Amino acid sequence: MSNVRTFPAGEAELRVESALLLFRSRGDTREADLLSAGRTDLLRRTEAGYRLARREIRVDESVLRTQNLAIFL
């Protein structure tokens, strides 16, 4: 994760934009996967600190060439 930027989004909220690059290897069975995406999070301030209220992920490719995507981006 890189290029993290924060913006005020209300009295008790922050909008956080970031870029991520995922490299995934499943051993010797397949080629490694490389996935780039942009992410926008909405963090809401609570008594326990900031909590994730919403996450939007925009993958840079329109067709994913990976077999599955069973991870949390």
C-alpha positions as CSV (number, residue, x, y, z in Angstrom):
1,M,0.0,0.0,0.0
2,S,1.3,3.5,-0.9
3,N,0.3,7.0,-1.8
4,V,-1.9,7.4,1.3
5,R,-3.8,10.7,1.4
6,T,-6.4,11.8,3.9
7,F,-9.2,14.3,3.5
8,P,-11.8,15.6,6.0
9,A,-15.3,14.1,5.1
10,G,-17.5,15.6,7.8
11,E,-17.3,16.4,11.5
12,A,-16.1,12.9,12.7
13,E,-15.0,11.2,9.4
14,L,-12.0,11.0,7.2
15,R,-11.8,9.9,3.6
16,V,-8.5,8.0,2.9
17,E,-7.3,7.3,-0.6
18,S,-4.5,4.9,-1.3
19,A,-2.9,2.7,-4.0
20,L,-2.1,-1.0,-3.6
21,L,-0.2,-3.6,-5.5
22,L,-0.8,-7.3,-4.8
23,F,1.6,-10.0,-5.7
24,R,0.2,-13.5,-5.2
25,S,2.0,-16.8,-5.8
26,R,0.4,-20.2,-5.3
27,G,3.5,-22.2,-5.4
28,D,4.6,-24.1,-8.5
29,T,1.1,-24.8,-9.8
30,R,0.4,-21.4,-11.6
31,E,2.0,-18.2,-12.7
32,A,2.1,-15.5,-10.1
33,D,-0.7,-12.9,-10.1
34,L,-0.1,-9.1,-10.0
35,L,-3.0,-6.9,-9.3
36,S,-3.0,-3.1,-8.9
37,A,-5.9,-1.1,-7.5
38,G,-7.0,2.2,-5.9
39,R,-8.8,2.2,-2.7
40,T,-11.0,4.8,-1.0
41,D,-11.9,4.2,2.7
42,L,-14.3,6.2,4.9
43,L,-13.1,6.2,8.5
44,R,-15.5,7.2,11.3
45,R,-14.3,8.4,14.7
46,T,-15.8,6.5,17.6
47,E,-14.9,6.4,21.3
48,A,-12.6,3.5,20.6
49,G,-10.8,5.3,17.8
50,Y,-11.2,5.4,14.0
51,R,-13.2,2.5,12.5
52,L,-13.7,1.6,8.9
53,A,-17.2,2.6,7.8
54,R,-16.9,1.9,4.0
55,R,-14.3,0.7,1.5
56,E,-14.4,1.1,-2.3
57,I,-11.8,-0.8,-4.4
58,R,-11.2,0.1,-8.0
59,V,-9.1,-2.5,-9.8
60,D,-7.1,-1.2,-12.7
61,E,-8.1,-4.0,-15.1
62,S,-11.6,-4.5,-16.4
63,V,-11.1,-8.3,-16.6
64,L,-9.3,-10.1,-13.8
65,R,-6.9,-12.8,-15.1
66,T,-6.6,-14.5,-11.7
67,Q,-8.4,-17.8,-10.9
68,N,-10.1,-16.4,-7.8
69,L,-9.8,-13.5,-5.4
70,A,-10.3,-14.8,-1.9
71,I,-8.4,-12.2,0.0
72,F,-9.2,-9.0,1.7
73,L,-7.8,-6.0,-0.2
